[in-house]
């Protein structure tokens, strides 16, 4: 299946991972009907080492991965005029995992590095979420720093992270995996038989993707073991290295 067709289908039927969302939701990114907390992207700048060794400029990705998030990622990469800034991922909420995979492939196609973290914009200090969002929405650059991701790096974060040529996590950062469920944004219910079949199909696609990215596909087995609605699992640091979710320095 072509990547474009995969992105199109991801807008309708997709595997979704639910995680905790911040107490205060951001304004919608688009007009009426736009999903809340949709992922946005903007360029940030900080002191030397702010986003890793020798790194002071990065692209912040924050919010919930929605059906059209890949379009905004492509748009900001197109504006970078060949500069390969790393992506700092901060995802939350019921993210579309198929689109997370598509964005991981986009990162790899562009030869970009990736990490997880929360981008704290200096100009947002003392401002409301709405005011802060208005500052970020044009795409930056904005003076900022990177802090520990909260919520932790979730399954959507891991799938995006996998696309990075070099993958890292801040010291002390956690990866929390949850189960998956099938959602159709145009219809509230999906038949049990279709749900089971699609879960298997998407799972095989994720295994292939992870293998291509250099990540152990056994990650999918761990997620399957959690099951829909199962108790979230905090991954041990040793497992992050064993499964190659992070790469060697």
C-alpha positions as CSV (number, residue, x, y, z in Angstrom):
1,X,0.0,0.0,0.0
2,X,1.4,3.4,-1.0
3,X,2.2,5.9,1.7
4,X,-0.3,8.4,0.4
5,X,-3.1,5.8,0.4
6,X,-2.1,4.8,3.9
7,X,-2.4,8.4,5.0
8,X,-5.8,8.7,3.4
9,X,-7.2,5.5,5.0
10,X,-5.7,6.7,8.3
11,X,-8.2,9.5,8.3
12,X,-11.1,7.1,8.6
13,X,-10.1,3.8,10.1
14,X,-7.1,3.7,12.4
15,X,-5.6,2.2,15.4
16,X,-5.7,4.7,18.3
17,X,-3.7,4.7,21.5
18,X,-5.3,6.6,24.4
19,X,-3.1,8.5,26.9
20,X,-3.6,11.1,29.5
21,X,-4.2,14.6,28.2
22,X,-3.1,17.9,29.9
23,X,-5.7,19.4,32.2
24,X,-6.1,22.5,29.9
25,X,-6.8,21.8,26.3
26,X,-5.3,24.0,23.6
27,X,-7.6,25.9,21.2
28,X,-8.5,24.0,17.9
29,X,-5.8,24.4,15.2
30,X,-8.4,25.0,12.5
31,X,-11.9,26.2,12.0
32,X,-15.1,24.8,13.3
33,X,-14.9,21.0,13.6
34,X,-11.2,20.9,14.0
35,X,-10.2,18.3,16.7
36,X,-9.0,19.6,20.0
37,X,-5.3,19.5,20.9
38,X,-4.2,18.6,17.3
39,X,-0.5,18.4,17.0
40,X,1.3,21.6,15.9
41,X,4.9,22.1,14.8
42,X,7.1,25.1,15.2
43,X,10.8,26.0,15.3
44,X,12.4,26.6,18.6
45,X,15.8,28.0,19.7
46,X,17.7,27.6,22.9
47,X,21.2,27.6,24.4
48,X,23.9,25.2,23.2
49,X,22.9,21.6,24.1
50,X,19.3,22.5,24.7
51,X,18.1,19.6,22.4
52,X,21.1,17.4,22.7
53,X,24.8,17.4,22.2
54,X,25.6,20.4,20.0
55,X,22.0,21.1,19.4
56,X,20.4,24.5,19.9
57,X,17.6,24.6,17.3
58,X,14.8,22.1,16.8
59,X,11.3,21.5,15.6
60,X,8.8,21.1,18.4
61,X,6.0,18.7,17.8
62,X,3.3,18.9,20.4
63,X,-0.3,17.7,20.7
64,X,-2.4,14.8,19.7
65,X,-1.6,13.0,16.4
66,X,-4.7,13.5,14.3
67,X,-5.6,12.3,10.8
68,X,-4.1,15.3,9.0
69,X,-1.0,15.9,11.3
70,X,1.4,14.7,8.6
71,X,0.4,17.6,6.4
72,X,1.6,20.1,9.0
73,X,4.8,18.2,9.5
74,X,5.5,18.3,5.7
75,X,4.7,22.0,5.6
76,X,7.2,23.0,8.3
77,X,9.9,20.7,6.9
78,X,9.4,22.4,3.5
79,X,10.1,25.8,5.1
80,X,13.5,24.7,6.5
81,X,15.4,25.2,3.2
82,X,17.4,22.0,3.7
83,X,18.2,22.6,7.4
84,X,18.0,19.2,9.2
85,X,16.6,20.2,12.6
86,X,15.8,17.4,15.0
87,X,12.2,16.8,16.0
88,X,11.4,17.0,19.7
89,X,8.2,15.1,20.3
90,X,5.6,15.8,23.0
91,X,2.4,13.8,22.2
92,X,-0.7,13.2,24.3
93,X,-4.3,12.1,24.0
94,X,-5.9,9.5,21.7
95,X,-3.4,9.7,18.9
96,X,-3.8,8.1,15.4
97,X,-1.1,5.5,15.3
98,X,-1.2,5.0,11.5
99,X,-0.5,8.7,11.0
100,X,2.3,8.5,13.7
101,X,3.9,5.8,11.5
102,X,3.5,8.0,8.4
103,X,5.3,10.8,10.2
104,X,8.1,8.5,11.3
105,X,8.6,7.6,7.6
106,X,8.7,11.3,6.7
107,X,11.4,11.9,9.3
108,X,13.5,9.0,7.9
109,X,13.0,10.2,4.4
110,X,14.4,13.6,5.4
111,X,17.2,12.1,7.4
112,X,16.2,13.8,10.7
113,X,17.0,12.9,14.3
114,X,14.3,12.7,16.9
115,X,13.9,12.8,20.7
116,X,11.1,13.4,23.2
117,X,10.5,16.4,25.4
118,X,8.3,19.3,26.2
119,X,9.3,22.6,24.6
120,X,8.8,25.5,27.0
121,X,8.6,28.8,25.2
122,X,9.9,31.7,27.1
123,X,7.3,34.2,25.7
124,X,4.5,31.9,27.0
125,X,5.5,32.6,30.7
126,X,2.5,34.1,32.4
127,X,0.2,33.8,29.4
128,X,-2.9,31.7,29.0
129,X,-3.0,28.6,26.8
130,X,-4.8,30.5,24.1
131,X,-2.2,33.3,24.1
132,X,0.6,30.8,24.0
133,X,-1.0,28.9,21.2
134,X,-1.2,32.1,19.2
135,X,2.5,32.6,19.6
136,X,3.3,29.1,18.4
137,X,0.8,28.7,15.6
138,X,2.8,30.8,13.0
139,X,5.7,28.3,13.3
140,X,8.4,30.2,15.1
141,X,11.3,30.5,15.7
142,X,10.8,31.0,19.4
143,X,13.2,31.1,22.3
144,X,12.6,28.0,24.4
145,X,14.1,25.2,26.4
146,X,13.3,21.4,26.5
147,X,12.1,19.8,29.6
148,X,10.9,16.3,30.6
149,X,7.9,15.2,28.5
150,X,4.7,15.2,30.6
151,X,2.7,13.1,29.9
152,X,5.5,10.6,29.2
153,X,6.5,9.4,25.7
154,X,3.6,7.3,24.6
155,X,3.0,4.8,21.8
156,X,2.5,7.5,19.2
157,X,5.6,9.2,20.4
158,X,7.6,5.9,20.1
159,X,6.3,5.3,16.5
160,X,7.3,8.8,15.5
161,X,10.6,8.5,17.3
162,X,11.4,5.3,15.5
163,X,11.7,7.3,12.2
164,X,14.6,9.3,13.6
165,X,18.0,8.4,12.2
166,X,19.4,8.9,15.7
167,X,16.9,8.4,18.5
168,X,17.3,9.6,22.1
169,X,15.4,10.3,25.2
170,X,16.4,12.8,28.0
171,X,17.9,11.3,31.1
172,X,15.0,10.1,33.3
173,X,12.4,10.3,30.6
174,X,9.8,7.5,30.7
175,X,8.1,5.6,27.9
176,X,4.6,4.4,28.8
177,X,2.9,2.0,26.5
178,X,-0.9,1.5,26.3
179,X,-3.2,-0.8,24.3
180,X,-4.7,0.0,20.9
181,X,-8.2,0.3,19.7
182,X,-9.9,0.7,16.3
183,X,-11.7,4.0,15.7
184,X,-13.6,5.4,12.7
185,X,-13.9,9.2,12.8
186,X,-16.9,9.1,10.6
187,X,-18.8,6.4,12.4
188,X,-18.8,5.8,16.2
189,X,-19.0,2.0,16.0
190,X,-16.8,-0.6,14.3
191,X,-18.0,-4.2,14.0
192,X,-16.1,-6.6,16.3
193,X,-15.0,-8.8,13.4
194,X,-13.7,-5.8,11.5
195,X,-12.0,-4.5,14.6
196,X,-10.2,-7.7,15.2
197,X,-9.2,-8.1,11.5
198,X,-7.9,-4.5,11.2
199,X,-6.0,-4.8,14.5
200,X,-4.1,-7.7,13.0
201,X,-3.5,-6.0,9.7
202,X,-2.3,-2.8,11.3
203,X,-0.1,-4.7,13.7
204,X,1.7,-6.4,10.8
205,X,2.2,-3.1,9.1
206,X,3.7,-1.7,12.3
207,X,6.1,-4.7,12.6
208,X,7.3,-4.1,9.1
209,X,7.7,-0.4,9.7
210,X,9.7,-0.9,13.0
211,X,11.9,-3.5,11.3
212,X,12.7,-1.1,8.5
213,X,13.5,1.7,11.0
214,X,15.9,-0.6,13.0
215,X,13.5,-1.1,15.9
216,X,12.7,-4.6,17.2
217,X,9.2,-5.5,16.0
218,X,8.7,-7.3,19.3
219,X,7.5,-3.9,20.6
220,X,4.1,-4.7,18.9
221,X,3.9,-7.9,20.9
222,X,4.3,-6.0,24.1
223,X,1.5,-3.6,23.1
224,X,-0.7,-6.5,22.1
225,X,-0.1,-8.1,25.5
226,X,-1.5,-4.9,27.2
227,X,-4.7,-5.2,25.3
228,X,-7.4,-2.6,24.8
229,X,-8.1,-0.9,28.1
230,X,-5.3,-2.7,29.8
231,X,-3.0,-1.2,32.5
232,X,-0.3,1.1,31.0
233,X,3.2,-0.3,31.2
234,X,6.3,1.7,32.0
235,X,9.2,0.4,29.9
236,X,12.5,-0.2,31.7
237,X,15.5,1.7,30.4
238,X,17.2,-1.6,29.5
239,X,14.3,-2.5,27.2
240,X,14.6,0.8,25.4
241,X,18.1,-0.1,24.4
242,X,17.4,-3.8,23.8
243,X,14.5,-3.0,21.4
244,X,16.6,-0.2,19.8
245,X,13.9,2.4,20.6
246,X,17.0,4.6,21.3
247,X,20.2,4.4,19.4
248,X,23.7,4.4,20.6
249,X,25.3,7.8,21.2
